[in-house]
Amino acid sequence: MYKTEFNLVRMFVQLLRRGLGPWGMVHVAREFRYDRGRTDVLALGEKGKHLIAFEAKLEKWRDALDQAYRNTCFAQSSYVLLPRHLALRLDKHVRDFEYRNVGLCYIDGGKISIAFVAERIAPPERWLLDEARRIVEERRDASRWSRRRCPQNMPETSHEICRDRWRGGIQADLSCCR
């Protein structure tokens, strides 16, 4: 049904923005980068009180599970998004999702369905949660900014947050037009 992961994510984001998911109306941002990886989609619901991370894959669900688990360092809930046919075949692997507290969702008939619900947590890296929340609140998709539309002092690359390994500090690179 989806030829590329990009198409799956695009449809998913459209449904999220229209409130056709179990989380109701949410604000959405794509391509959030941090020192451990890149999150495909972030959603902020419950009037800014619940940050949800999503990792999408067309086939490699174990890779998506690993990535979604890494997102629990900052997200209050984390989900894997798969095509419907694959998500429904993973019922025998639900313990892998339970053990890591990662949910599983898919698109079904123009709405988002959940195969396994992730419990809401208090993530250990609060500073990264706050930064991700701010990115979503400002509606700053990494893929939305072009060089012509980019605000001054914002980089064209996606948002990057990383630890400075040499000095032991934290570095946030959120500029858009380098």
C-alpha angles and dihedrals in degrees: 000000000000115000094194139019087242090062091050092050093045092054091044093052091048090053092046092051091051092051094246095137132084089260095063120217111002139169113241138204130176135213102021109181125201135159095280098045148295126298115215098211136007122195126190116202141163093055093306097315102105123056115193125189124204131197116195128202134164096210117346099081094163090058089049090049091053091048093046090050090054088054090063087078087078109006122084089215130015129197141184115225115207136164110276097249092055096042091053092052094057098075090111089057097050090112089065088058094042093050091054095036092236121144128221125220140168141180115262123178098333097317138080117255129191121223093180127014120224115220115240113251140184101246118225096229101063093169090059091047089054092049093048090047090052092050091053094044090053089048092230107162111185087223094050099067120087124183091254096045096038115116117239115276093019121117123235091224121081123274112285128191120177144155117255098235094195098053100026091237134120124255125195117194106189101148117122112201114052 
